[in-house]
């Protein structure tokens, strides 16, 4: 299976977006824990 540059770029964007969402979610979770 050969990946085209467009496919690689799409996967990269999805991975970066996923990691960013998890990171922000973790930060928000701990911030809420400290407030309550």
N, CA, C and O atoms as a GROMACS GRO file, in nm:
protein
  144
    1UNK      N    1   0.085  -0.120   0.000
    1UNK     CA    2   0.000   0.000   0.000
    1UNK      C    3   0.089   0.125   0.000
    1UNK      O    4   0.168   0.147   0.092
    2UNK      N    5   0.074   0.204  -0.104
    2UNK     CA    6   0.155   0.326  -0.116
    2UNK      C    7   0.074   0.447  -0.072
    2UNK      O    8  -0.039   0.468  -0.118
    3UNK      N    9   0.132   0.527   0.017
    3UNK     CA   10   0.063   0.647   0.065
    3UNK      C   11   0.105   0.767  -0.017
    3UNK      O   12   0.224   0.792  -0.037
    4UNK      N   13   0.007   0.841  -0.063
    4UNK     CA   14   0.037   0.962  -0.139
    4UNK      C   15   0.067   1.075  -0.041
    4UNK      O   16   0.025   1.068   0.075
    5UNK      N   17   0.137   1.178  -0.085
    5UNK     CA   18   0.167   1.292   0.003
    5UNK      C   19   0.042   1.351   0.066
    5UNK      O   20   0.043   1.393   0.182
    6UNK      N   21  -0.067   1.355  -0.011
    6UNK     CA   22  -0.192   1.410   0.042
    6UNK      C   23  -0.244   1.325   0.157
    6UNK      O   24  -0.291   1.377   0.258
    7UNK      N   25  -0.235   1.193   0.141
    7UNK     CA   26  -0.281   1.103   0.246
    7UNK      C   27  -0.197   1.118   0.371
    7UNK      O   28  -0.249   1.122   0.482
    8UNK      N   29  -0.066   1.128   0.353
    8UNK     CA   30   0.025   1.146   0.467
    8UNK      C   31  -0.007   1.277   0.539
    8UNK      O   32  -0.008   1.281   0.662
    9UNK      N   33  -0.032   1.383   0.463
    9UNK     CA   34  -0.064   1.512   0.523
    9UNK      C   35  -0.194   1.503   0.601
    9UNK      O   36  -0.205   1.558   0.711
   10UNK      N   37  -0.294   1.434   0.545
   10UNK     CA   38  -0.423   1.421   0.612
   10UNK      C   39  -0.407   1.346   0.744
   10UNK      O   40  -0.461   1.386   0.846
   11UNK      N   41  -0.332   1.235   0.740
   11UNK     CA   42  -0.309   1.156   0.861
   11UNK      C   43  -0.235   1.240   0.965
   11UNK      O   44  -0.268   1.235   1.084
   12UNK      N   45  -0.137   1.318   0.920
   12UNK     CA   46  -0.060   1.401   1.012
   12UNK      C   47  -0.151   1.502   1.081
   12UNK      O   48  -0.140   1.524   1.202
   13UNK      N   49  -0.240   1.564   1.005
   13UNK     CA   50  -0.333   1.662   1.062
   13UNK      C   51  -0.425   1.596   1.163
   13UNK      O   52  -0.451   1.652   1.270
   14UNK      N   53  -0.475   1.477   1.130
   14UNK     CA   54  -0.565   1.407   1.222
   14UNK      C   55  -0.492   1.371   1.351
   14UNK      O   56  -0.547   1.386   1.460
   15UNK      N   57  -0.369   1.322   1.338
   15UNK     CA   58  -0.292   1.283   1.457
   15UNK      C   59  -0.262   1.404   1.544
   15UNK      O   60  -0.279   1.399   1.666
   16UNK      N   61  -0.218   1.514   1.482
   16UNK     CA   62  -0.188   1.636   1.557
   16UNK      C   63  -0.314   1.688   1.626
   16UNK      O   64  -0.310   1.728   1.742
   17UNK      N   65  -0.425   1.687   1.555
   17UNK     CA   66  -0.551   1.733   1.612
   17UNK      C   67  -0.594   1.647   1.730
   17UNK      O   68  -0.642   1.697   1.831
   18UNK      N   69  -0.576   1.514   1.714
   18UNK     CA   70  -0.614   1.422   1.821
   18UNK      C   71  -0.529   1.444   1.945
   18UNK      O   72  -0.580   1.452   2.057
   19UNK      N   73  -0.398   1.454   1.925
   19UNK     CA   74  -0.306   1.476   2.038
   19UNK      C   75  -0.336   1.608   2.107
   19UNK      O   76  -0.334   1.617   2.230
   20UNK      N   77  -0.365   1.712   2.027
   20UNK     CA   78  -0.396   1.843   2.085
   20UNK      C   79  -0.525   1.836   2.167
   20UNK      O   80  -0.532   1.893   2.276
   21UNK      N   81  -0.625   1.767   2.115
   21UNK     CA   82  -0.753   1.756   2.185
   21UNK      C   83  -0.734   1.681   2.317
   21UNK      O   84  -0.788   1.722   2.420
   22UNK      N   85  -0.657   1.573   2.314
   22UNK     CA   86  -0.632   1.496   2.437
   22UNK      C   87  -0.556   1.581   2.538
   22UNK      O   88  -0.586   1.579   2.657
   23UNK      N   89  -0.457   1.656   2.489
   23UNK     CA   90  -0.378   1.741   2.578
   23UNK      C   91  -0.463   1.849   2.643
   23UNK      O   92  -0.455   1.871   2.764
   24UNK      N   93  -0.546   1.915   2.563
   24UNK     CA   94  -0.632   2.020   2.617
   24UNK      C   95  -0.735   1.961   2.713
   24UNK      O   96  -0.766   2.021   2.816
   25UNK      N   97  -0.787   1.844   2.680
   25UNK     CA   98  -0.885   1.778   2.766
   25UNK      C   99  -0.824   1.743   2.901
   25UNK      O  100  -0.888   1.759   3.005
   26UNK      N  101  -0.700   1.695   2.898
   26UNK     CA  102  -0.631   1.659   3.022
   26UNK      C  103  -0.607   1.783   3.108
   26UNK      O  104  -0.630   1.780   3.229
   27UNK      N  105  -0.563   1.891   3.045
   27UNK     CA  106  -0.538   2.016   3.118
   27UNK      C  107  -0.668   2.069   3.178
   27UNK      O  108  -0.671   2.110   3.294
   28UNK      N  109  -0.776   2.066   3.100
   28UNK     CA  110  -0.905   2.115   3.148
   28UNK      C  111  -0.954   2.029   3.264
   28UNK      O  112  -1.011   2.080   3.360
   29UNK      N  113  -0.931   1.897   3.254
   29UNK     CA  114  -0.976   1.807   3.360
   29UNK      C  115  -0.907   1.839   3.492
   29UNK      O  116  -0.972   1.851   3.596
   30UNK      N  117  -0.774   1.853   3.488
   30UNK     CA  118  -0.700   1.882   3.610
   30UNK      C  119  -0.734   2.021   3.663
   30UNK      O  120  -0.738   2.041   3.784
   31UNK      N  121  -0.760   2.116   3.574
   31UNK     CA  122  -0.796   2.251   3.617
   31UNK      C  123  -0.930   2.246   3.692
   31UNK      O  124  -0.947   2.313   3.794
   32UNK      N  125  -1.024   2.166   3.641
   32UNK     CA  126  -1.154   2.155   3.707
   32UNK      C  127  -1.140   2.084   3.841
   32UNK      O  128  -1.208   2.120   3.938
   33UNK      N  129  -1.053   1.985   3.848
   33UNK     CA  130  -1.033   1.913   3.974
   33UNK      C  131  -0.980   2.007   4.082
   33UNK      O  132  -1.020   1.997   4.198
   34UNK      N  133  -0.892   2.098   4.045
   34UNK     CA  134  -0.835   2.191   4.142
   34UNK      C  135  -0.940   2.293   4.188
   34UNK      O  136  -0.938   2.336   4.303
   35UNK      N  137  -1.031   2.332   4.099
   35UNK     CA  138  -1.132   2.432   4.134
   35UNK      C  139  -1.234   2.375   4.232
   35UNK      O  140  -1.285   2.447   4.318
   36UNK      N  141  -1.263   2.246   4.220
   36UNK     CA  142  -1.361   2.188   4.310
   36UNK      C  143  -1.288   2.102   4.411
   36UNK      O  144  -1.352   2.042   4.498
   0.00000   0.00000   0.00000
